[in-house]
Amino acid sequence: MNTKIKTEERVRRLVMVIGGETLPRRQLIAELELRQDSRRNFYSNYLHPAMAKGYVCMMRPDSPSSPEQAYRLTANGLDFLEQLKREKESKKEQAGAKKDQAGFWGCSKKEQAGFWGCSKKEQAGREHTYGFLDAS
């Protein structure tokens, strides 16, 4: 996978996790389901790219290594979060539309392929009897 795409996906995840809250590093790492000892990974792969894009800011910019440091979304970050939410809703609607188009009585394409579960080969080779018809 392309590094740029991975970074963008990580930034999206971080923005979604922060949401409208102010969260400390430890909680962000836990919410992202990263190892607690992966601070360097968190900073270089999640936090710094998000801050470079202007989505995230420090609550204590004068003391970046403060144990009480926390992070929140900027105005750009909140706009980006809204965009992500709209995209997510759009995908849900599209998935629902595809499900509605599943076909006859909600059957899958595989089920639609055959008549009452019969393959086309089975349909061509025999006639279906319905129990009340006498085949003789």
PyMOL commands that place a pseudoatom at each C-alpha (Angstrom):
pseudoatom trace, name=CA, resn=MET, resi=1, chain=A, elem=C, hetatm=0, pos=[0.000, 0.000, 0.000]
pseudoatom trace, name=CA, resn=ASN, resi=2, chain=A, elem=C, hetatm=0, pos=[1.236, 3.471, -0.821]
pseudoatom trace, name=CA, resn=THR, resi=3, chain=A, elem=C, hetatm=0, pos=[2.765, 5.335, 2.155]
pseudoatom trace, name=CA, resn=LYS, resi=4, chain=A, elem=C, hetatm=0, pos=[0.775, 8.476, 1.360]
pseudoatom trace, name=CA, resn=ILE, resi=5, chain=A, elem=C, hetatm=0, pos=[-2.486, 6.515, 1.452]
pseudoatom trace, name=CA, resn=LYS, resi=6, chain=A, elem=C, hetatm=0, pos=[-1.526, 4.893, 4.767]
pseudoatom trace, name=CA, resn=THR, resi=7, chain=A, elem=C, hetatm=0, pos=[-0.733, 8.298, 6.257]
pseudoatom trace, name=CA, resn=GLU, resi=8, chain=A, elem=C, hetatm=0, pos=[-4.044, 9.765, 5.070]
pseudoatom trace, name=CA, resn=GLU, resi=9, chain=A, elem=C, hetatm=0, pos=[-5.934, 6.823, 6.560]
pseudoatom trace, name=CA, resn=ARG, resi=10, chain=A, elem=C, hetatm=0, pos=[-4.118, 7.257, 9.870]
pseudoatom trace, name=CA, resn=VAL, resi=11, chain=A, elem=C, hetatm=0, pos=[-4.941, 10.973, 9.925]
pseudoatom trace, name=CA, resn=ARG, resi=12, chain=A, elem=C, hetatm=0, pos=[-8.607, 10.125, 9.249]
pseudoatom trace, name=CA, resn=ARG, resi=13, chain=A, elem=C, hetatm=0, pos=[-8.616, 7.651, 12.131]
pseudoatom trace, name=CA, resn=LEU, resi=14, chain=A, elem=C, hetatm=0, pos=[-7.038, 10.167, 14.499]
pseudoatom trace, name=CA, resn=VAL, resi=15, chain=A, elem=C, hetatm=0, pos=[-9.528, 12.890, 13.552]
pseudoatom trace, name=CA, resn=MET, resi=16, chain=A, elem=C, hetatm=0, pos=[-12.446, 10.481, 14.064]
pseudoatom trace, name=CA, resn=VAL, resi=17, chain=A, elem=C, hetatm=0, pos=[-11.091, 9.419, 17.479]
pseudoatom trace, name=CA, resn=ILE, resi=18, chain=A, elem=C, hetatm=0, pos=[-10.572, 12.979, 18.728]
pseudoatom trace, name=CA, resn=GLY, resi=19, chain=A, elem=C, hetatm=0, pos=[-13.966, 14.138, 17.483]
pseudoatom trace, name=CA, resn=GLY, resi=20, chain=A, elem=C, hetatm=0, pos=[-15.102, 17.187, 19.429]
pseudoatom trace, name=CA, resn=GLU, resi=21, chain=A, elem=C, hetatm=0, pos=[-13.122, 16.284, 22.549]
pseudoatom trace, name=CA, resn=THR, resi=22, chain=A, elem=C, hetatm=0, pos=[-9.785, 17.233, 24.069]
pseudoatom trace, name=CA, resn=LEU, resi=23, chain=A, elem=C, hetatm=0, pos=[-7.795, 14.065, 24.714]
pseudoatom trace, name=CA, resn=PRO, resi=24, chain=A, elem=C, hetatm=0, pos=[-4.367, 13.264, 26.194]
pseudoatom trace, name=CA, resn=ARG, resi=25, chain=A, elem=C, hetatm=0, pos=[-1.797, 11.190, 24.292]
pseudoatom trace, name=CA, resn=ARG, resi=26, chain=A, elem=C, hetatm=0, pos=[-2.343, 8.015, 26.334]
pseudoatom trace, name=CA, resn=GLN, resi=27, chain=A, elem=C, hetatm=0, pos=[-6.066, 8.017, 25.656]
pseudoatom trace, name=CA, resn=LEU, resi=28, chain=A, elem=C, hetatm=0, pos=[-5.522, 8.649, 21.939]
pseudoatom trace, name=CA, resn=ILE, resi=29, chain=A, elem=C, hetatm=0, pos=[-3.088, 5.743, 21.748]
pseudoatom trace, name=CA, resn=ALA, resi=30, chain=A, elem=C, hetatm=0, pos=[-5.585, 3.502, 23.562]
pseudoatom trace, name=CA, resn=GLU, resi=31, chain=A, elem=C, hetatm=0, pos=[-8.504, 4.597, 21.346]
pseudoatom trace, name=CA, resn=LEU, resi=32, chain=A, elem=C, hetatm=0, pos=[-6.425, 3.956, 18.210]
pseudoatom trace, name=CA, resn=GLU, resi=33, chain=A, elem=C, hetatm=0, pos=[-5.615, 0.515, 19.652]
pseudoatom trace, name=CA, resn=LEU, resi=34, chain=A, elem=C, hetatm=0, pos=[-1.871, 1.091, 19.449]
pseudoatom trace, name=CA, resn=ARG, resi=35, chain=A, elem=C, hetatm=0, pos=[0.622, -0.333, 21.910]
pseudoatom trace, name=CA, resn=GLN, resi=36, chain=A, elem=C, hetatm=0, pos=[1.216, 2.018, 24.836]
pseudoatom trace, name=CA, resn=ASP, resi=37, chain=A, elem=C, hetatm=0, pos=[4.967, 1.820, 24.239]
pseudoatom trace, name=CA, resn=SER, resi=38, chain=A, elem=C, hetatm=0, pos=[4.612, 3.069, 20.657]
pseudoatom trace, name=CA, resn=ARG, resi=39, chain=A, elem=C, hetatm=0, pos=[4.820, 6.804, 21.352]
pseudoatom trace, name=CA, resn=ARG, resi=40, chain=A, elem=C, hetatm=0, pos=[7.266, 7.371, 18.507]
pseudoatom trace, name=CA, resn=ASN, resi=41, chain=A, elem=C, hetatm=0, pos=[4.949, 5.550, 16.094]
pseudoatom trace, name=CA, resn=PHE, resi=42, chain=A, elem=C, hetatm=0, pos=[1.995, 7.614, 17.316]
pseudoatom trace, name=CA, resn=TYR, resi=43, chain=A, elem=C, hetatm=0, pos=[3.816, 10.929, 16.918]
pseudoatom trace, name=CA, resn=SER, resi=44, chain=A, elem=C, hetatm=0, pos=[5.417, 10.230, 13.538]
pseudoatom trace, name=CA, resn=ASN, resi=45, chain=A, elem=C, hetatm=0, pos=[2.556, 8.338, 11.871]
pseudoatom trace, name=CA, resn=TYR, resi=46, chain=A, elem=C, hetatm=0, pos=[-0.560, 9.928, 13.367]
pseudoatom trace, name=CA, resn=LEU, resi=47, chain=A, elem=C, hetatm=0, pos=[-0.071, 13.154, 15.281]
pseudoatom trace, name=CA, resn=HIS, resi=48, chain=A, elem=C, hetatm=0, pos=[2.576, 15.019, 13.265]
pseudoatom trace, name=CA, resn=PRO, resi=49, chain=A, elem=C, hetatm=0, pos=[0.872, 14.450, 9.872]
pseudoatom trace, name=CA, resn=ALA, resi=50, chain=A, elem=C, hetatm=0, pos=[-2.476, 15.600, 11.352]
pseudoatom trace, name=CA, resn=MET, resi=51, chain=A, elem=C, hetatm=0, pos=[-0.833, 18.684, 12.858]
pseudoatom trace, name=CA, resn=ALA, resi=52, chain=A, elem=C, hetatm=0, pos=[0.970, 19.420, 9.556]
pseudoatom trace, name=CA, resn=LYS, resi=53, chain=A, elem=C, hetatm=0, pos=[-2.401, 19.422, 7.777]
pseudoatom trace, name=CA, resn=GLY, resi=54, chain=A, elem=C, hetatm=0, pos=[-3.752, 21.801, 10.398]
pseudoatom trace, name=CA, resn=TYR, resi=55, chain=A, elem=C, hetatm=0, pos=[-6.366, 19.381, 11.757]
pseudoatom trace, name=CA, resn=VAL, resi=56, chain=A, elem=C, hetatm=0, pos=[-5.015, 18.933, 15.296]
pseudoatom trace, name=CA, resn=CYS, resi=57, chain=A, elem=C, hetatm=0, pos=[-3.437, 21.328, 17.790]
pseudoatom trace, name=CA, resn=MET, resi=58, chain=A, elem=C, hetatm=0, pos=[-1.865, 21.077, 21.237]
pseudoatom trace, name=CA, resn=MET, resi=59, chain=A, elem=C, hetatm=0, pos=[-3.663, 22.491, 24.232]
pseudoatom trace, name=CA, resn=ARG, resi=60, chain=A, elem=C, hetatm=0, pos=[-0.296, 23.502, 25.750]
pseudoatom trace, name=CA, resn=PRO, resi=61, chain=A, elem=C, hetatm=0, pos=[1.852, 24.606, 22.787]
pseudoatom trace, name=CA, resn=ASP, resi=62, chain=A, elem=C, hetatm=0, pos=[4.420, 26.228, 25.099]
pseudoatom trace, name=CA, resn=SER, resi=63, chain=A, elem=C, hetatm=0, pos=[5.223, 22.891, 26.756]
pseudoatom trace, name=CA, resn=PRO, resi=64, chain=A, elem=C, hetatm=0, pos=[4.856, 20.131, 24.144]
pseudoatom trace, name=CA, resn=SER, resi=65, chain=A, elem=C, hetatm=0, pos=[6.337, 17.423, 26.378]
pseudoatom trace, name=CA, resn=SER, resi=66, chain=A, elem=C, hetatm=0, pos=[4.138, 18.208, 29.360]
pseudoatom trace, name=CA, resn=PRO, resi=67, chain=A, elem=C, hetatm=0, pos=[2.577, 15.116, 30.943]
pseudoatom trace, name=CA, resn=GLU, resi=68, chain=A, elem=C, hetatm=0, pos=[-0.702, 17.037, 30.943]
pseudoatom trace, name=CA, resn=GLN, resi=69, chain=A, elem=C, hetatm=0, pos=[-0.528, 17.751, 27.203]
pseudoatom trace, name=CA, resn=ALA, resi=70, chain=A, elem=C, hetatm=0, pos=[-3.777, 17.136, 25.361]
pseudoatom trace, name=CA, resn=TYR, resi=71, chain=A, elem=C, hetatm=0, pos=[-4.898, 17.506, 21.765]
pseudoatom trace, name=CA, resn=ARG, resi=72, chain=A, elem=C, hetatm=0, pos=[-8.037, 18.773, 20.074]
pseudoatom trace, name=CA, resn=LEU, resi=73, chain=A, elem=C, hetatm=0, pos=[-9.274, 19.457, 16.566]
pseudoatom trace, name=CA, resn=THR, resi=74, chain=A, elem=C, hetatm=0, pos=[-8.819, 22.870, 14.977]
pseudoatom trace, name=CA, resn=ALA, resi=75, chain=A, elem=C, hetatm=0, pos=[-11.546, 24.549, 12.923]
pseudoatom trace, name=CA, resn=ASN, resi=76, chain=A, elem=C, hetatm=0, pos=[-10.081, 22.817, 9.843]
pseudoatom trace, name=CA, resn=GLY, resi=77, chain=A, elem=C, hetatm=0, pos=[-10.085, 19.533, 11.750]
pseudoatom trace, name=CA, resn=LEU, resi=78, chain=A, elem=C, hetatm=0, pos=[-13.754, 19.944, 12.686]
pseudoatom trace, name=CA, resn=ASP, resi=79, chain=A, elem=C, hetatm=0, pos=[-14.594, 20.675, 9.036]
pseudoatom trace, name=CA, resn=PHE, resi=80, chain=A, elem=C, hetatm=0, pos=[-12.653, 17.576, 8.007]
pseudoatom trace, name=CA, resn=LEU, resi=81, chain=A, elem=C, hetatm=0, pos=[-14.497, 15.533, 10.650]
pseudoatom trace, name=CA, resn=GLU, resi=82, chain=A, elem=C, hetatm=0, pos=[-17.857, 16.674, 9.234]
pseudoatom trace, name=CA, resn=GLN, resi=83, chain=A, elem=C, hetatm=0, pos=[-16.677, 15.713, 5.751]
pseudoatom trace, name=CA, resn=LEU, resi=84, chain=A, elem=C, hetatm=0, pos=[-15.692, 12.250, 7.010]
pseudoatom trace, name=CA, resn=LYS, resi=85, chain=A, elem=C, hetatm=0, pos=[-19.088, 11.813, 8.678]
pseudoatom trace, name=CA, resn=ARG, resi=86, chain=A, elem=C, hetatm=0, pos=[-20.878, 12.793, 5.454]
pseudoatom trace, name=CA, resn=GLU, resi=87, chain=A, elem=C, hetatm=0, pos=[-18.750, 10.316, 3.490]
pseudoatom trace, name=CA, resn=LYS, resi=88, chain=A, elem=C, hetatm=0, pos=[-19.559, 7.585, 6.006]
pseudoatom trace, name=CA, resn=GLU, resi=89, chain=A, elem=C, hetatm=0, pos=[-23.306, 8.308, 5.772]
pseudoatom trace, name=CA, resn=SER, resi=90, chain=A, elem=C, hetatm=0, pos=[-23.103, 8.342, 1.989]
pseudoatom trace, name=CA, resn=LYS, resi=91, chain=A, elem=C, hetatm=0, pos=[-21.410, 4.935, 2.002]
pseudoatom trace, name=CA, resn=LYS, resi=92, chain=A, elem=C, hetatm=0, pos=[-24.117, 3.573, 4.330]
pseudoatom trace, name=CA, resn=GLU, resi=93, chain=A, elem=C, hetatm=0, pos=[-26.836, 4.872, 2.006]
pseudoatom trace, name=CA, resn=GLN, resi=94, chain=A, elem=C, hetatm=0, pos=[-25.104, 3.348, -1.025]
pseudoatom trace, name=CA, resn=ALA, resi=95, chain=A, elem=C, hetatm=0, pos=[-24.757, 0.022, 0.778]
pseudoatom trace, name=CA, resn=GLY, resi=96, chain=A, elem=C, hetatm=0, pos=[-28.456, 0.149, 1.675]
pseudoatom trace, name=CA, resn=ALA, resi=97, chain=A, elem=C, hetatm=0, pos=[-29.371, 0.879, -1.940]
pseudoatom trace, name=CA, resn=LYS, resi=98, chain=A, elem=C, hetatm=0, pos=[-27.282, -2.075, -3.115]
pseudoatom trace, name=CA, resn=LYS, resi=99, chain=A, elem=C, hetatm=0, pos=[-28.993, -4.288, -0.543]
pseudoatom trace, name=CA, resn=ASP, resi=100, chain=A, elem=C, hetatm=0, pos=[-32.407, -3.110, -1.795]
pseudoatom trace, name=CA, resn=GLN, resi=101, chain=A, elem=C, hetatm=0, pos=[-31.363, -3.995, -5.331]
pseudoatom trace, name=CA, resn=ALA, resi=102, chain=A, elem=C, hetatm=0, pos=[-30.410, -7.520, -4.257]
pseudoatom trace, name=CA, resn=GLY, resi=103, chain=A, elem=C, hetatm=0, pos=[-33.235, -8.837, -6.354]
pseudoatom trace, name=CA, resn=PHE, resi=104, chain=A, elem=C, hetatm=0, pos=[-36.239, -11.047, -6.248]
pseudoatom trace, name=CA, resn=TRP, resi=105, chain=A, elem=C, hetatm=0, pos=[-37.439, -11.518, -2.646]
pseudoatom trace, name=CA, resn=GLY, resi=106, chain=A, elem=C, hetatm=0, pos=[-34.046, -10.416, -1.316]
pseudoatom trace, name=CA, resn=CYS, resi=107, chain=A, elem=C, hetatm=0, pos=[-32.248, -13.329, -2.962]
pseudoatom trace, name=CA, resn=SER, resi=108, chain=A, elem=C, hetatm=0, pos=[-28.561, -13.133, -3.651]
pseudoatom trace, name=CA, resn=LYS, resi=109, chain=A, elem=C, hetatm=0, pos=[-27.277, -13.209, -7.216]
pseudoatom trace, name=CA, resn=LYS, resi=110, chain=A, elem=C, hetatm=0, pos=[-26.244, -16.820, -6.632]
pseudoatom trace, name=CA, resn=GLU, resi=111, chain=A, elem=C, hetatm=0, pos=[-29.794, -17.690, -5.589]
pseudoatom trace, name=CA, resn=GLN, resi=112, chain=A, elem=C, hetatm=0, pos=[-31.209, -15.760, -8.538]
pseudoatom trace, name=CA, resn=ALA, resi=113, chain=A, elem=C, hetatm=0, pos=[-28.989, -17.739, -10.928]
pseudoatom trace, name=CA, resn=GLY, resi=114, chain=A, elem=C, hetatm=0, pos=[-31.040, -20.887, -10.497]
pseudoatom trace, name=CA, resn=PHE, resi=115, chain=A, elem=C, hetatm=0, pos=[-34.752, -21.601, -10.447]
pseudoatom trace, name=CA, resn=TRP, resi=116, chain=A, elem=C, hetatm=0, pos=[-35.572, -22.520, -6.829]
pseudoatom trace, name=CA, resn=GLY, resi=117, chain=A, elem=C, hetatm=0, pos=[-31.953, -23.386, -6.174]
pseudoatom trace, name=CA, resn=CYS, resi=118, chain=A, elem=C, hetatm=0, pos=[-31.424, -25.355, -9.398]
pseudoatom trace, name=CA, resn=SER, resi=119, chain=A, elem=C, hetatm=0, pos=[-28.546, -24.527, -11.662]
pseudoatom trace, name=CA, resn=LYS, resi=120, chain=A, elem=C, hetatm=0, pos=[-29.216, -23.646, -15.297]
pseudoatom trace, name=CA, resn=LYS, resi=121, chain=A, elem=C, hetatm=0, pos=[-27.834, -27.068, -16.253]
pseudoatom trace, name=CA, resn=GLU, resi=122, chain=A, elem=C, hetatm=0, pos=[-30.348, -28.794, -13.967]
pseudoatom trace, name=CA, resn=GLN, resi=123, chain=A, elem=C, hetatm=0, pos=[-33.173, -26.630, -15.343]
pseudoatom trace, name=CA, resn=ALA, resi=124, chain=A, elem=C, hetatm=0, pos=[-32.320, -27.532, -18.938]
pseudoatom trace, name=CA, resn=GLY, resi=125, chain=A, elem=C, hetatm=0, pos=[-32.049, -31.269, -18.238]
pseudoatom trace, name=CA, resn=ARG, resi=126, chain=A, elem=C, hetatm=0, pos=[-35.357, -31.878, -16.487]
pseudoatom trace, name=CA, resn=GLU, resi=127, chain=A, elem=C, hetatm=0, pos=[-38.792, -30.535, -15.882]
pseudoatom trace, name=CA, resn=HIS, resi=128, chain=A, elem=C, hetatm=0, pos=[-39.842, -29.622, -12.378]
pseudoatom trace, name=CA, resn=THR, resi=129, chain=A, elem=C, hetatm=0, pos=[-42.703, -31.575, -10.928]
pseudoatom trace, name=CA, resn=TYR, resi=130, chain=A, elem=C, hetatm=0, pos=[-44.797, -30.080, -8.173]
pseudoatom trace, name=CA, resn=GLY, resi=131, chain=A, elem=C, hetatm=0, pos=[-46.045, -33.152, -6.339]
pseudoatom trace, name=CA, resn=PHE, resi=132, chain=A, elem=C, hetatm=0, pos=[-49.677, -32.592, -7.368]
pseudoatom trace, name=CA, resn=LEU, resi=133, chain=A, elem=C, hetatm=0, pos=[-48.893, -33.302, -11.013]
pseudoatom trace, name=CA, resn=ASP, resi=134, chain=A, elem=C, hetatm=0, pos=[-48.711, -36.863, -12.150]
pseudoatom trace, name=CA, resn=ALA, resi=135, chain=A, elem=C, hetatm=0, pos=[-45.543, -37.312, -14.226]
pseudoatom trace, name=CA, resn=SER, resi=136, chain=A, elem=C, hetatm=0, pos=[-46.813, -40.544, -15.878]
for i in range(1, 136): cmd.bond("trace and resi %d" % i, "trace and resi %d" % (i + 1))
show_as sticks, trace
zoom trace
